[in-house]
Amino acid sequence: MSKVVSAFYELLRILILLVLIMLVLGGGERYLYSLLYGEPRYNWFMALGNIMLFFILYRNYFQFKGWYKSKDNRKLNKHTTRISIIIAVGLIVIPTILNN
């Protein structure tokens, strides 16, 4: 398989994974916030946090399972991963602080 075709398949795979993970995370957050506060809450901050979590998952796990293979594929270092997770969780929690 040529590099162009495998890159196209990998891009399609990224889009499908992004949609699935955003649906799962967003639905879980809405359900949790509706249990805690009686109404579902969703905000752009939460979407940005979910996208950051997807980016971390993709760079540390999913890129090694795909069709596109490259010698430049490498995981995020531990420090970057930890800081990014803290920021993403902070973005997900912000709507609860702002709406109270």
SVG drawing of the C-alpha trace seen along z (x, -y; Angstrom):
<svg xmlns="http://www.w3.org/2000/svg" viewBox="-33 -31 45 33">
<polyline fill="none" stroke="black" stroke-width="0.4" points="0.0,0.0 1.4,-3.4 2.1,-6.1 -0.7,-8.3 -3.4,-5.6 -2.2,-4.6 -2.2,-8.3 -5.8,-8.7 -6.9,-5.6 -5.2,-6.9 -6.9,-10.3 -10.3,-8.6 -9.5,-6.5 -8.6,-9.6 -11.9,-11.3 -13.9,-8.2 -12.1,-7.8 -12.5,-11.5 -16.3,-11.4 -16.7,-8.2 -14.6,-9.4 -16.3,-12.9 -19.7,-11.2 -18.7,-8.8 -16.9,-11.5 -19.6,-14.2 -22.4,-11.8 -20.8,-10.6 -20.2,-14.2 -23.7,-15.3 -25.1,-12.3 -22.8,-12.9 -23.7,-16.6 -27.4,-15.9 -27.1,-13.5 -25.1,-16.0 -26.9,-19.3 -30.3,-18.2 -29.5,-19.6 -27.0,-18.6 -24.2,-21.1 -22.0,-21.3 -19.6,-24.1 -16.9,-24.8 -14.3,-24.3 -15.5,-20.7 -15.2,-20.1 -11.6,-21.5 -10.8,-19.3 -12.2,-16.2 -10.2,-17.1 -7.0,-17.4 -7.7,-14.0 -8.2,-12.5 -4.9,-14.0 -3.1,-12.5 -4.7,-9.1 -3.9,-9.2 -0.3,-10.2 0.4,-7.7 -1.6,-4.7 -3.7,-4.9 -1.0,-6.1 0.9,-2.8 -2.2,-0.7 -3.0,-2.4 -2.2,-1.9 0.4,-4.7 3.8,-3.6 6.6,-6.1 9.9,-6.2 8.9,-9.6 6.0,-8.2 6.8,-8.6 4.9,-9.0 4.5,-12.2 7.0,-12.4 5.6,-11.8 5.8,-15.5 3.9,-16.7 1.3,-14.0 0.7,-14.8 0.5,-18.6 -1.9,-18.1 -4.1,-15.8 -4.3,-18.3 -5.2,-21.1 -7.8,-18.9 -9.5,-17.9 -9.4,-21.5 -11.2,-22.5 -13.8,-19.8 -14.5,-21.0 -14.7,-24.7 -18.4,-24.7 -19.3,-23.5 -17.4,-26.4 -18.8,-29.0 -22.5,-28.0 -22.8,-27.9"/>
</svg>
